[in-house]
Amino acid sequence: MTTLRRTPIPRSWALPLGGLSVSGPLVVAAGNAPALIGAPLLPWVSILLDLWAVASVALGVAAIVVARDDLASPRDLRPRSAAVGMTLGAVGLVLSGCLFLLWLLTPLPF
């Protein structure tokens, strides 16, 4: 006897892109936390963290674009977690914006 199985609905690519978008500002904050207690931060580590923060902005925009395309598809073909990915992408962009404002408002030591 055979049973009919439904193929699982694939996940949207917006979910991992949104997660990576949120990780950018969080990694920068966690990477700079030792500098608050006086531990030196290597210059190349700081550069890599800043590059990841910039890349996370692009990932957030990509998450929102992919989620909008997924949500525009017909209901039976719509991938799962598109709305969650869009939310994570928007949160990542807001966190990156806050990080950018903090960078602008912090006085430079030189």
Gaussian input, Z-matrix of N, CA and C with variables (Angstrom, degrees):
# hf/3-21g

backbone

0 1
 N
 C     1     B1
 C     2     B2     1     A1
 N     3     B3     2     A2     1     D1
 C     4     B4     3     A3     2     D2
 C     5     B5     4     A4     3     D3
 N     6     B6     5     A5     4     D4
 C     7     B7     6     A6     5     D5
 C     8     B8     7     A7     6     D6
 N     9     B9     8     A8     7     D7
 C    10    B10     9     A9     8     D8
 C    11    B11    10    A10     9     D9
 N    12    B12    11    A11    10    D10
 C    13    B13    12    A12    11    D11
 C    14    B14    13    A13    12    D12
 N    15    B15    14    A14    13    D13
 C    16    B16    15    A15    14    D14
 C    17    B17    16    A16    15    D15
 N    18    B18    17    A17    16    D16
 C    19    B19    18    A18    17    D17
 C    20    B20    19    A19    18    D18
 N    21    B21    20    A20    19    D19
 C    22    B22    21    A21    20    D20
 C    23    B23    22    A22    21    D21
 N    24    B24    23    A23    22    D22
 C    25    B25    24    A24    23    D23
 C    26    B26    25    A25    24    D24
 N    27    B27    26    A26    25    D25
 C    28    B28    27    A27    26    D26
 C    29    B29    28    A28    27    D27
 N    30    B30    29    A29    28    D28
 C    31    B31    30    A30    29    D29
 C    32    B32    31    A31    30    D30
 N    33    B33    32    A32    31    D31
 C    34    B34    33    A33    32    D32
 C    35    B35    34    A34    33    D33
 N    36    B36    35    A35    34    D34
 C    37    B37    36    A36    35    D35
 C    38    B38    37    A37    36    D36
 N    39    B39    38    A38    37    D37
 C    40    B40    39    A39    38    D38
 C    41    B41    40    A40    39    D39
 N    42    B42    41    A41    40    D40
 C    43    B43    42    A42    41    D41
 C    44    B44    43    A43    42    D42
 N    45    B45    44    A44    43    D43
 C    46    B46    45    A45    44    D44
 C    47    B47    46    A46    45    D45
 N    48    B48    47    A47    46    D46
 C    49    B49    48    A48    47    D47
 C    50    B50    49    A49    48    D48
 N    51    B51    50    A50    49    D49
 C    52    B52    51    A51    50    D50
 C    53    B53    52    A52    51    D51
 N    54    B54    53    A53    52    D52
 C    55    B55    54    A54    53    D53
 C    56    B56    55    A55    54    D54
 N    57    B57    56    A56    55    D55
 C    58    B58    57    A57    56    D56
 C    59    B59    58    A58    57    D57
 N    60    B60    59    A59    58    D58
 C    61    B61    60    A60    59    D59
 C    62    B62    61    A61    60    D60
 N    63    B63    62    A62    61    D61
 C    64    B64    63    A63    62    D62
 C    65    B65    64    A64    63    D63
 N    66    B66    65    A65    64    D64
 C    67    B67    66    A66    65    D65
 C    68    B68    67    A67    66    D66
 N    69    B69    68    A68    67    D67
 C    70    B70    69    A69    68    D68
 C    71    B71    70    A70    69    D69
 N    72    B72    71    A71    70    D70
 C    73    B73    72    A72    71    D71
 C    74    B74    73    A73    72    D72
 N    75    B75    74    A74    73    D73
 C    76    B76    75    A75    74    D74
 C    77    B77    76    A76    75    D75
 N    78    B78    77    A77    76    D76
 C    79    B79    78    A78    77    D77
 C    80    B80    79    A79    78    D78
 N    81    B81    80    A80    79    D79
 C    82    B82    81    A81    80    D80
 C    83    B83    82    A82    81    D81
 N    84    B84    83    A83    82    D82
 C    85    B85    84    A84    83    D83
 C    86    B86    85    A85    84    D84
 N    87    B87    86    A86    85    D85
 C    88    B88    87    A87    86    D86
 C    89    B89    88    A88    87    D87
 N    90    B90    89    A89    88    D88
 C    91    B91    90    A90    89    D89
 C    92    B92    91    A91    90    D90
 N    93    B93    92    A92    91    D91
 C    94    B94    93    A93    92    D92
 C    95    B95    94    A94    93    D93
 N    96    B96    95    A95    94    D94
 C    97    B97    96    A96    95    D95
 C    98    B98    97    A97    96    D96
 N    99    B99    98    A98    97    D97
 C   100   B100    99    A99    98    D98
 C   101   B101   100   A100    99    D99
 N   102   B102   101   A101   100   D100
 C   103   B103   102   A102   101   D101
 C   104   B104   103   A103   102   D102
 N   105   B105   104   A104   103   D103
 C   106   B106   105   A105   104   D104
 C   107   B107   106   A106   105   D105
 N   108   B108   107   A107   106   D106
 C   109   B109   108   A108   107   D107
 C   110   B110   109   A109   108   D108
 N   111   B111   110   A110   109   D109
 C   112   B112   111   A111   110   D110
 C   113   B113   112   A112   111   D111
 N   114   B114   113   A113   112   D112
 C   115   B115   114   A114   113   D113
 C   116   B116   115   A115   114   D114
 N   117   B117   116   A116   115   D115
 C   118   B118   117   A117   116   D116
 C   119   B119   118   A118   117   D117
 N   120   B120   119   A119   118   D118
 C   121   B121   120   A120   119   D119
 C   122   B122   121   A121   120   D120
 N   123   B123   122   A122   121   D121
 C   124   B124   123   A123   122   D122
 C   125   B125   124   A124   123   D123
 N   126   B126   125   A125   124   D124
 C   127   B127   126   A126   125   D125
 C   128   B128   127   A127   126   D126
 N   129   B129   128   A128   127   D127
 C   130   B130   129   A129   128   D128
 C   131   B131   130   A130   129   D129
 N   132   B132   131   A131   130   D130
 C   133   B133   132   A132   131   D131
 C   134   B134   133   A133   132   D132
 N   135   B135   134   A134   133   D133
 C   136   B136   135   A135   134   D134
 C   137   B137   136   A136   135   D135
 N   138   B138   137   A137   136   D136
 C   139   B139   138   A138   137   D137
 C   140   B140   139   A139   138   D138
 N   141   B141   140   A140   139   D139
 C   142   B142   141   A141   140   D140
 C   143   B143   142   A142   141   D141
 N   144   B144   143   A143   142   D142
 C   145   B145   144   A144   143   D143
 C   146   B146   145   A145   144   D144
 N   147   B147   146   A146   145   D145
 C   148   B148   147   A147   146   D146
 C   149   B149   148   A148   147   D147
 N   150   B150   149   A149   148   D148
 C   151   B151   150   A150   149   D149
 C   152   B152   151   A151   150   D150
 N   153   B153   152   A152   151   D151
 C   154   B154   153   A153   152   D152
 C   155   B155   154   A154   153   D153
 N   156   B156   155   A155   154   D154
 C   157   B157   156   A156   155   D155
 C   158   B158   157   A157   156   D156
 N   159   B159   158   A158   157   D157
 C   160   B160   159   A159   158   D158
 C   161   B161   160   A160   159   D159
 N   162   B162   161   A161   160   D160
 C   163   B163   162   A162   161   D161
 C   164   B164   163   A163   162   D162
 N   165   B165   164   A164   163   D163
 C   166   B166   165   A165   164   D164
 C   167   B167   166   A166   165   D165
 N   168   B168   167   A167   166   D166
 C   169   B169   168   A168   167   D167
 C   170   B170   169   A169   168   D168
 N   171   B171   170   A170   169   D169
 C   172   B172   171   A171   170   D170
 C   173   B173   172   A172   171   D171
 N   174   B174   173   A173   172   D172
 C   175   B175   174   A174   173   D173
 C   176   B176   175   A175   174   D174
 N   177   B177   176   A176   175   D175
 C   178   B178   177   A177   176   D176
 C   179   B179   178   A178   177   D177
 N   180   B180   179   A179   178   D178
 C   181   B181   180   A180   179   D179
 C   182   B182   181   A181   180   D180
 N   183   B183   182   A182   181   D181
 C   184   B184   183   A183   182   D182
 C   185   B185   184   A184   183   D183
 N   186   B186   185   A185   184   D184
 C   187   B187   186   A186   185   D185
 C   188   B188   187   A187   186   D186
 N   189   B189   188   A188   187   D187
 C   190   B190   189   A189   188   D188
 C   191   B191   190   A190   189   D189
 N   192   B192   191   A191   190   D190
 C   193   B193   192   A192   191   D191
 C   194   B194   193   A193   192   D192
 N   195   B195   194   A194   193   D193
 C   196   B196   195   A195   194   D194
 C   197   B197   196   A196   195   D195
 N   198   B198   197   A197   196   D196
 C   199   B199   198   A198   197   D197
 C   200   B200   199   A199   198   D198
 N   201   B201   200   A200   199   D199
 C   202   B202   201   A201   200   D200
 C   203   B203   202   A202   201   D201
 N   204   B204   203   A203   202   D202
 C   205   B205   204   A204   203   D203
 C   206   B206   205   A205   204   D204
 N   207   B207   206   A206   205   D205
 C   208   B208   207   A207   206   D206
 C   209   B209   208   A208   207   D207
 N   210   B210   209   A209   208   D208
 C   211   B211   210   A210   209   D209
 C   212   B212   211   A211   210   D210
 N   213   B213   212   A212   211   D211
 C   214   B214   213   A213   212   D212
 C   215   B215   214   A214   213   D213
 N   216   B216   215   A215   214   D214
 C   217   B217   216   A216   215   D215
 C   218   B218   217   A217   216   D216
 N   219   B219   218   A218   217   D217
 C   220   B220   219   A219   218   D218
 C   221   B221   220   A220   219   D219
 N   222   B222   221   A221   220   D220
 C   223   B223   222   A222   221   D221
 C   224   B224   223   A223   222   D222
 N   225   B225   224   A224   223   D223
 C   226   B226   225   A225   224   D224
 C   227   B227   226   A226   225   D225
 N   228   B228   227   A227   226   D226
 C   229   B229   228   A228   227   D227
 C   230   B230   229   A229   228   D228
 N   231   B231   230   A230   229   D229
 C   232   B232   231   A231   230   D230
 C   233   B233   232   A232   231   D231
 N   234   B234   233   A233   232   D232
 C   235   B235   234   A234   233   D233
 C   236   B236   235   A235   234   D234
 N   237   B237   236   A236   235   D235
 C   238   B238   237   A237   236   D236
 C   239   B239   238   A238   237   D237
 N   240   B240   239   A239   238   D238
 C   241   B241   240   A240   239   D239
 C   242   B242   241   A241   240   D240
 N   243   B243   242   A242   241   D241
 C   244   B244   243   A243   242   D242
 C   245   B245   244   A244   243   D243
 N   246   B246   245   A245   244   D244
 C   247   B247   246   A246   245   D245
 C   248   B248   247   A247   246   D246
 N   249   B249   248   A248   247   D247
 C   250   B250   249   A249   248   D248
 C   251   B251   250   A250   249   D249
 N   252   B252   251   A251   250   D250
 C   253   B253   252   A252   251   D251
 C   254   B254   253   A253   252   D252
 N   255   B255   254   A254   253   D253
 C   256   B256   255   A255   254   D254
 C   257   B257   256   A256   255   D255
 N   258   B258   257   A257   256   D256
 C   259   B259   258   A258   257   D257
 C   260   B260   259   A259   258   D258
 N   261   B261   260   A260   259   D259
 C   262   B262   261   A261   260   D260
 C   263   B263   262   A262   261   D261
 N   264   B264   263   A263   262   D262
 C   265   B265   264   A264   263   D263
 C   266   B266   265   A265   264   D264
 N   267   B267   266   A266   265   D265
 C   268   B268   267   A267   266   D266
 C   269   B269   268   A268   267   D267
 N   270   B270   269   A269   268   D268
 C   271   B271   270   A270   269   D269
 C   272   B272   271   A271   270   D270
 N   273   B273   272   A272   271   D271
 C   274   B274   273   A273   272   D272
 C   275   B275   274   A274   273   D273
 N   276   B276   275   A275   274   D274
 C   277   B277   276   A276   275   D275
 C   278   B278   277   A277   276   D276
 N   279   B279   278   A278   277   D277
 C   280   B280   279   A279   278   D278
 C   281   B281   280   A280   279   D279
 N   282   B282   281   A281   280   D280
 C   283   B283   282   A282   281   D281
 C   284   B284   283   A283   282   D282
 N   285   B285   284   A284   283   D283
 C   286   B286   285   A285   284   D284
 C   287   B287   286   A286   285   D285
 N   288   B288   287   A287   286   D286
 C   289   B289   288   A288   287   D287
 C   290   B290   289   A289   288   D288
 N   291   B291   290   A290   289   D289
 C   292   B292   291   A291   290   D290
 C   293   B293   292   A292   291   D291
 N   294   B294   293   A293   292   D292
 C   295   B295   294   A294   293   D293
 C   296   B296   295   A295   294   D294
 N   297   B297   296   A296   295   D295
 C   298   B298   297   A297   296   D296
 C   299   B299   298   A298   297   D297
 N   300   B300   299   A299   298   D298
 C   301   B301   300   A300   299   D299
 C   302   B302   301   A301   300   D300
 N   303   B303   302   A302   301   D301
 C   304   B304   303   A303   302   D302
 C   305   B305   304   A304   303   D303
 N   306   B306   305   A305   304   D304
 C   307   B307   306   A306   305   D305
 C   308   B308   307   A307   306   D306
 N   309   B309   308   A308   307   D307
 C   310   B310   309   A309   308   D308
 C   311   B311   310   A310   309   D309
 N   312   B312   311   A311   310   D310
 C   313   B313   312   A312   311   D311
 C   314   B314   313   A313   312   D312
 N   315   B315   314   A314   313   D313
 C   316   B316   315   A315   314   D314
 C   317   B317   316   A316   315   D315
 N   318   B318   317   A317   316   D316
 C   319   B319   318   A318   317   D317
 C   320   B320   319   A319   318   D318
 N   321   B321   320   A320   319   D319
 C   322   B322   321   A321   320   D320
 C   323   B323   322   A322   321   D321
 N   324   B324   323   A323   322   D322
 C   325   B325   324   A324   323   D323
 C   326   B326   325   A325   324   D324
 N   327   B327   326   A326   325   D325
 C   328   B328   327   A327   326   D326
 C   329   B329   328   A328   327   D327

   B1=1.4346
   B2=1.5321
   B3=1.2642
   B4=1.4623
   B5=1.5226
   B6=1.3156
   B7=1.4582
   B8=1.5195
   B9=1.2859
   B10=1.4572
   B11=1.5192
   B12=1.2957
   B13=1.4577
   B14=1.5160
   B15=1.3147
   B16=1.4530
   B17=1.5087
   B18=1.2950
   B19=1.4565
   B20=1.5288
   B21=1.3058
   B22=1.4591
   B23=1.5246
   B24=1.3085
   B25=1.4646
   B26=1.5280
   B27=1.3167
   B28=1.4709
   B29=1.5274
   B30=1.3144
   B31=1.4630
   B32=1.5157
   B33=1.3021
   B34=1.4570
   B35=1.5240
   B36=1.3239
   B37=1.4609
   B38=1.5239
   B39=1.3126
   B40=1.4651
   B41=1.5264
   B42=1.3272
   B43=1.4643
   B44=1.5325
   B45=1.3335
   B46=1.4721
   B47=1.5237
   B48=1.3381
   B49=1.4619
   B50=1.5264
   B51=1.3203
   B52=1.4585
   B53=1.5164
   B54=1.3338
   B55=1.4653
   B56=1.5184
   B57=1.3169
   B58=1.4644
   B59=1.5182
   B60=1.3259
   B61=1.4574
   B62=1.5259
   B63=1.3124
   B64=1.4623
   B65=1.5266
   B66=1.3261
   B67=1.4640
   B68=1.5224
   B69=1.3286
   B70=1.4593
   B71=1.5232
   B72=1.3461
   B73=1.4642
   B74=1.5321
   B75=1.3278
   B76=1.4642
   B77=1.5244
   B78=1.3150
   B79=1.4634
   B80=1.5258
   B81=1.3170
   B82=1.4630
   B83=1.5253
   B84=1.3283
   B85=1.4639
   B86=1.5223
   B87=1.3342
   B88=1.4601
   B89=1.5225
   B90=1.3210
   B91=1.4572
   B92=1.5188
   B93=1.3328
   B94=1.4576
   B95=1.5170
   B96=1.3109
   B97=1.4572
   B98=1.5328
   B99=1.3388
   B100=1.4638
   B101=1.5292
   B102=1.3205
   B103=1.4637
   B104=1.5263
   B105=1.3134
   B106=1.4617
   B107=1.5231
   B108=1.3301
   B109=1.4616
   B110=1.5237
   B111=1.3101
   B112=1.4552
   B113=1.5111
   B114=1.3115
   B115=1.4607
   B116=1.5299
   B117=1.3162
   B118=1.4674
   B119=1.5238
   B120=1.2964
   B121=1.4616
   B122=1.5218
   B123=1.3132
   B124=1.4556
   B125=1.5246
   B126=1.3329
   B127=1.4723
   B128=1.5233
   B129=1.3193
   B130=1.4568
   B131=1.5247
   B132=1.3370
   B133=1.4698
   B134=1.5234
   B135=1.3185
   B136=1.4623
   B137=1.5282
   B138=1.3205
   B139=1.4660
   B140=1.5289
   B141=1.3359
   B142=1.4685
   B143=1.5261
   B144=1.3220
   B145=1.4656
   B146=1.5248
   B147=1.3212
   B148=1.4643
   B149=1.5284
   B150=1.3109
   B151=1.4653
   B152=1.5275
   B153=1.3296
   B154=1.4635
   B155=1.5272
   B156=1.3353
   B157=1.4643
   B158=1.5312
   B159=1.3121
   B160=1.4650
   B161=1.5296
   B162=1.3205
   B163=1.4680
   B164=1.5261
   B165=1.3182
   B166=1.4670
   B167=1.5320
   B168=1.3222
   B169=1.4694
   B170=1.5291
   B171=1.3263
   B172=1.4690
   B173=1.5252
   B174=1.3274
   B175=1.4640
   B176=1.5217
   B177=1.3312
   B178=1.4642
   B179=1.5124
   B180=1.3175
   B181=1.4700
   B182=1.5296
   B183=1.3215
   B184=1.4681
   B185=1.5284
   B186=1.3355
   B187=1.4673
   B188=1.5219
   B189=1.3165
   B190=1.4600
   B191=1.5273
   B192=1.3233
   B193=1.4720
   B194=1.5273
   B195=1.3227
   B196=1.4679
   B197=1.5270
   B198=1.3306
   B199=1.4699
   B200=1.5252
   B201=1.3278
   B202=1.4639
   B203=1.5255
   B204=1.3224
   B205=1.4700
   B206=1.5283
   B207=1.3371
   B208=1.4626
   B209=1.5277
   B210=1.3197
   B211=1.4615
   B212=1.5196
   B213=1.3203
   B214=1.4650
   B215=1.5244
   B216=1.3233
   B217=1.4640
   B218=1.5324
   B219=1.3289
   B220=1.4649
   B221=1.5309
   B222=1.3088
   B223=1.4718
   B224=1.5313
   B225=1.3182
   B226=1.4654
   B227=1.5223
   B228=1.3260
   B229=1.4616
   B230=1.5331
   B231=1.3174
   B232=1.4615
   B233=1.5356
   B234=1.3271
   B235=1.4651
   B236=1.5288
   B237=1.3248
   B238=1.4619
   B239=1.5216
   B240=1.2960
   B241=1.4640
   B242=1.5270
   B243=1.2968
   B244=1.4622
   B245=1.5243
   B246=1.3282
   B247=1.4662
   B248=1.5267
   B249=1.3189
   B250=1.4717
   B251=1.5228
   B252=1.3180
   B253=1.4535
   B254=1.5180
   B255=1.3447
   B256=1.4634
   B257=1.5239
   B258=1.3182
   B259=1.4611
   B260=1.5206
   B261=1.3261
   B262=1.4619
   B263=1.5249
   B264=1.3227
   B265=1.4621
   B266=1.5139
   B267=1.3438
   B268=1.4665
   B269=1.5248
   B270=1.3298
   B271=1.4741
   B272=1.5271
   B273=1.3265
   B274=1.4625
   B275=1.5174
   B276=1.3315
   B277=1.4599
   B278=1.5255
   B279=1.3263
   B280=1.4699
   B281=1.5246
   B282=1.3305
   B283=1.4644
   B284=1.5233
   B285=1.3141
   B286=1.4618
   B287=1.5201
   B288=1.3225
   B289=1.4563
   B290=1.5227
   B291=1.3236
   B292=1.4670
   B293=1.5200
   B294=1.3078
   B295=1.4638
   B296=1.5272
   B297=1.3202
   B298=1.4558
   B299=1.5339
   B300=1.3407
   B301=1.4591
   B302=1.5275
   B303=1.3093
   B304=1.4597
   B305=1.5222
   B306=1.3231
   B307=1.4614
   B308=1.5247
   B309=1.3424
   B310=1.4658
   B311=1.5181
   B312=1.3266
   B313=1.4557
   B314=1.5229
   B315=1.3287
   B316=1.4492
   B317=1.5226
   B318=1.3320
   B319=1.4677
   B320=1.5263
   B321=1.3143
   B322=1.4622
   B323=1.5266
   B324=1.3317
   B325=1.4631
   B326=1.5215
   B327=1.3132
   B328=1.4612
   B329=1.4564
   A1=109.15
   A2=114.51
   A3=118.69
   A4=109.36
   A5=114.65
   A6=119.31
   A7=108.25
   A8=114.24
   A9=119.49
   A10=108.87
   A11=115.87
   A12=120.75
   A13=108.93
   A14=114.04
   A15=118.21
   A16=108.33
   A17=115.43
   A18=117.83
   A19=107.97
   A20=117.14
   A21=118.47
   A22=111.32
   A23=114.56
   A24=120.15
   A25=107.17
   A26=117.56
   A27=118.94
   A28=111.50
   A29=114.73
   A30=120.27
   A31=109.36
   A32=113.63
   A33=119.75
   A34=109.85
   A35=116.67
   A36=120.99
   A37=111.01
   A38=117.18
   A39=120.31
   A40=111.33
   A41=117.95
   A42=120.92
   A43=112.40
   A44=120.40
   A45=117.75
   A46=113.12
   A47=117.69
   A48=119.33
   A49=110.89
   A50=117.15
   A51=120.87
   A52=112.18
   A53=116.67
   A54=119.82
   A55=112.41
   A56=116.04
   A57=119.21
   A58=111.33
   A59=117.09
   A60=120.52
   A61=111.17
   A62=117.07
   A63=120.68
   A64=110.63
   A65=116.93
   A66=119.45
   A67=113.13
   A68=118.86
   A69=121.44
   A70=114.08
   A71=117.85
   A72=118.52
   A73=113.47
   A74=116.38
   A75=118.58
   A76=111.76
   A77=117.21
   A78=120.99
   A79=110.23
   A80=117.64
   A81=120.72
   A82=110.06
   A83=117.24
   A84=120.45
   A85=111.33
   A86=117.30
   A87=120.11
   A88=111.49
   A89=117.67
   A90=120.75
   A91=113.03
   A92=116.71
   A93=119.96
   A94=113.10
   A95=118.68
   A96=121.53
   A97=112.82
   A98=121.19
   A99=119.26
   A100=113.25
   A101=117.55
   A102=120.14
   A103=111.18
   A104=117.59
   A105=120.82
   A106=112.10
   A107=117.41
   A108=119.76
   A109=111.95
   A110=116.35
   A111=120.46
   A112=115.80
   A113=118.52
   A114=120.93
   A115=108.87
   A116=118.00
   A117=119.08
   A118=111.18
   A119=114.90
   A120=121.72
   A121=107.59
   A122=116.13
   A123=119.86
   A124=110.31
   A125=117.08
   A126=118.83
   A127=113.56
   A128=118.29
   A129=119.50
   A130=111.32
   A131=117.23
   A132=119.66
   A133=109.58
   A134=115.90
   A135=120.06
   A136=111.04
   A137=116.76
   A138=120.46
   A139=110.87
   A140=117.27
   A141=120.43
   A142=111.21
   A143=117.19
   A144=119.93
   A145=111.05
   A146=116.54
   A147=119.55
   A148=111.45
   A149=117.22
   A150=120.15
   A151=111.06
   A152=116.46
   A153=119.39
   A154=110.42
   A155=117.37
   A156=120.06
   A157=110.88
   A158=117.39
   A159=120.81
   A160=110.02
   A161=116.45
   A162=119.63
   A163=111.34
   A164=117.34
   A165=119.77
   A166=111.54
   A167=117.63
   A168=120.17
   A169=109.47
   A170=116.35
   A171=120.25
   A172=110.87
   A173=117.18
   A174=120.37
   A175=111.69
   A176=116.97
   A177=119.94
   A178=112.18
   A179=116.04
   A180=120.08
   A181=109.66
   A182=116.85
   A183=120.39
   A184=110.91
   A185=117.65
   A186=120.83
   A187=110.90
   A188=117.16
   A189=120.42
   A190=110.58
   A191=117.47
   A192=120.75
   A193=110.80
   A194=117.07
   A195=120.51
   A196=110.24
   A197=116.94
   A198=120.10
   A199=110.73
   A200=117.79
   A201=119.72
   A202=110.93
   A203=116.69
   A204=119.55
   A205=110.88
   A206=115.95
   A207=119.33
   A208=111.64
   A209=116.71
   A210=119.79
   A211=111.94
   A212=117.76
   A213=120.92
   A214=112.55
   A215=117.44
   A216=120.59
   A217=109.75
   A218=117.39
   A219=120.10
   A220=111.88
   A221=115.52
   A222=121.53
   A223=112.82
   A224=118.14
   A225=119.35
   A226=113.10
   A227=118.31
   A228=121.62
   A229=112.99
   A230=117.12
   A231=121.90
   A232=110.65
   A233=117.32
   A234=119.55
   A235=111.93
   A236=114.59
   A237=119.47
   A238=110.16
   A239=116.14
   A240=125.61
   A241=114.02
   A242=118.60
   A243=119.80
   A244=110.64
   A245=116.75
   A246=119.93
   A247=111.13
   A248=116.83
   A249=120.40
   A250=110.11
   A251=116.77
   A252=120.63
   A253=112.28
   A254=116.15
   A255=119.28
   A256=110.36
   A257=117.04
   A258=120.65
   A259=111.24
   A260=116.98
   A261=119.86
   A262=111.76
   A263=117.11
   A264=120.16
   A265=111.94
   A266=116.90
   A267=120.51
   A268=111.09
   A269=117.13
   A270=120.47
   A271=110.10
   A272=116.71
   A273=120.21
   A274=112.16
   A275=117.09
   A276=120.16
   A277=111.44
   A278=117.39
   A279=120.33
   A280=110.29
   A281=117.05
   A282=120.08
   A283=111.33
   A284=117.64
   A285=120.48
   A286=111.08
   A287=116.92
   A288=120.55
   A289=111.86
   A290=116.61
   A291=120.00
   A292=111.05
   A293=116.88
   A294=120.74
   A295=110.37
   A296=117.33
   A297=121.32
   A298=110.92
   A299=117.39
   A300=120.43
   A301=111.32
   A302=116.85
   A303=120.38
   A304=110.69
   A305=116.23
   A306=120.42
   A307=110.99
   A308=116.66
   A309=120.16
   A310=112.48
   A311=117.50
   A312=121.22
   A313=114.13
   A314=117.71
   A315=121.06
   A316=108.57
   A317=117.73
   A318=119.11
   A319=110.82
   A320=115.79
   A321=121.36
   A322=109.41
   A323=118.78
   A324=121.03
   A325=114.56
   A326=119.18
   A327=118.46
   A328=108.71
   D1=132.18
   D2=-179.94
   D3=-109.55
   D4=149.29
   D5=176.34
   D6=-117.31
   D7=148.37
   D8=177.35
   D9=-84.77
   D10=130.76
   D11=178.38
   D12=-112.40
   D13=138.94
   D14=172.95
   D15=-82.86
   D16=138.19
   D17=175.35
   D18=-73.68
   D19=138.17
   D20=-178.85
   D21=-66.85
   D22=146.09
   D23=178.80
   D24=-75.26
   D25=128.36
   D26=-177.62
   D27=-68.80
   D28=155.89
   D29=175.83
   D30=-80.01
   D31=152.81
   D32=178.13
   D33=-77.70
   D34=146.50
   D35=175.95
   D36=-71.10
   D37=-11.75
   D38=179.37
   D39=-66.52
   D40=-29.64
   D41=-178.59
   D42=-65.04
   D43=-53.19
   D44=177.59
   D45=-67.26
   D46=-33.18
   D47=177.54
   D48=-65.79
   D49=-40.17
   D50=177.13
   D51=-66.27
   D52=-38.55
   D53=176.72
   D54=-63.87
   D55=-40.49
   D56=176.83
   D57=-68.42
   D58=-31.41
   D59=177.77
   D60=-66.16
   D61=-40.05
   D62=178.55
   D63=-70.37
   D64=-30.70
   D65=-176.48
   D66=-68.33
   D67=-25.35
   D68=-178.18
   D69=-58.53
   D70=-59.66
   D71=179.06
   D72=-64.66
   D73=-33.33
   D74=179.39
   D75=-67.74
   D76=-37.80
   D77=178.28
   D78=-68.26
   D79=-38.29
   D80=178.01
   D81=-64.34
   D82=-44.31
   D83=179.43
   D84=-65.09
   D85=-42.44
   D86=179.25
   D87=-70.17
   D88=-34.63
   D89=-179.64
   D90=-71.53
   D91=-29.35
   D92=179.06
   D93=-91.94
   D94=-4.40
   D95=-179.63
   D96=-61.74
   D97=-39.39
   D98=177.58
   D99=-62.93
   D100=-26.04
   D101=178.50
   D102=-68.60
   D103=-23.10
   D104=179.06
   D105=-70.62
   D106=-25.47
   D107=179.62
   D108=-99.44
   D109=6.33
   D110=174.65
   D111=102.79
   D112=-2.22
   D113=178.18
   D114=-74.61
   D115=135.98
   D116=-178.84
   D117=-71.14
   D118=144.87
   D119=177.12
   D120=-107.12
   D121=124.46
   D122=179.82
   D123=-64.60
   D124=139.93
   D125=-177.25
   D126=-60.41
   D127=-38.45
   D128=-178.46
   D129=-69.87
   D130=-29.06
   D131=176.26
   D132=-68.32
   D133=-41.78
   D134=178.91
   D135=-62.97
   D136=-40.19
   D137=179.11
   D138=-65.23
   D139=-42.55
   D140=178.92
   D141=-65.00
   D142=-39.45
   D143=178.14
   D144=-65.12
   D145=-40.55
   D146=178.62
   D147=-67.13
   D148=-37.83
   D149=177.38
   D150=-65.08
   D151=-38.04
   D152=177.98
   D153=-67.05
   D154=-35.87
   D155=177.49
   D156=-65.12
   D157=-39.13
   D158=177.81
   D159=-67.96
   D160=-41.28
   D161=178.76
   D162=-65.71
   D163=-30.96
   D164=-179.58
   D165=-68.38
   D166=-26.69
   D167=174.92
   D168=-65.29
   D169=-45.22
   D170=177.95
   D171=-63.83
   D172=-37.32
   D173=178.06
   D174=-67.63
   D175=-35.26
   D176=176.90
   D177=-65.80
   D178=-42.13
   D179=177.32
   D180=-64.63
   D181=-41.63
   D182=179.18
   D183=-64.39
   D184=-38.03
   D185=178.54
   D186=-63.05
   D187=-40.63
   D188=-179.77
   D189=-69.09
   D190=-41.02
   D191=179.56
   D192=-65.16
   D193=-44.94
   D194=-179.80
   D195=-65.01
   D196=-40.86
   D197=-179.37
   D198=-66.17
   D199=-38.89
   D200=177.87
   D201=-63.56
   D202=-40.12
   D203=177.67
   D204=-65.90
   D205=-39.97
   D206=-179.98
   D207=-68.02
   D208=-39.35
   D209=-179.63
   D210=-72.32
   D211=-20.40
   D212=178.09
   D213=-82.08
   D214=-12.18
   D215=-179.86
   D216=-74.76
   D217=162.20
   D218=179.54
   D219=-60.10
   D220=151.61
   D221=-172.58
   D222=-57.28
   D223=-40.22
   D224=-177.74
   D225=-76.23
   D226=-17.13
   D227=177.98
   D228=-104.51
   D229=0.17
   D230=-175.11
   D231=-71.80
   D232=128.20
   D233=176.74
   D234=-67.96
   D235=154.67
   D236=178.05
   D237=-72.56
   D238=160.06
   D239=170.33
   D240=63.12
   D241=22.93
   D242=178.39
   D243=-70.55
   D244=-40.49
   D245=179.99
   D246=-67.69
   D247=-36.69
   D248=177.82
   D249=-66.08
   D250=-40.80
   D251=177.55
   D252=-64.18
   D253=-38.11
   D254=177.44
   D255=-66.28
   D256=-40.07
   D257=178.41
   D258=-64.25
   D259=-44.34
   D260=178.18
   D261=-63.75
   D262=-38.83
   D263=177.05
   D264=-63.38
   D265=-41.20
   D266=178.47
   D267=-67.43
   D268=-40.05
   D269=177.61
   D270=-64.70
   D271=-40.21
   D272=177.28
   D273=-62.47
   D274=-39.08
   D275=177.79
   D276=-68.04
   D277=-38.70
   D278=177.72
   D279=-65.56
   D280=-43.72
   D281=178.38
   D282=-64.10
   D283=-38.95
   D284=177.02
   D285=-65.97
   D286=-37.56
   D287=176.13
   D288=-64.75
   D289=-40.91
   D290=176.34
   D291=-64.79
   D292=-39.15
   D293=177.86
   D294=-65.05
   D295=-39.71
   D296=177.80
   D297=-65.05
   D298=-42.16
   D299=177.20
   D300=-64.29
   D301=-39.53
   D302=177.01
   D303=-62.91
   D304=-39.43
   D305=178.30
   D306=-65.85
   D307=-39.52
   D308=179.59
   D309=-69.60
   D310=-35.64
   D311=-175.26
   D312=-87.79
   D313=-9.95
   D314=179.85
   D315=-83.96
   D316=128.62
   D317=178.68
   D318=-68.68
   D319=140.73
   D320=179.27
   D321=-79.56
   D322=143.59
   D323=-174.65
   D324=-75.96
   D325=-7.52
   D326=-177.66
   D327=-100.25

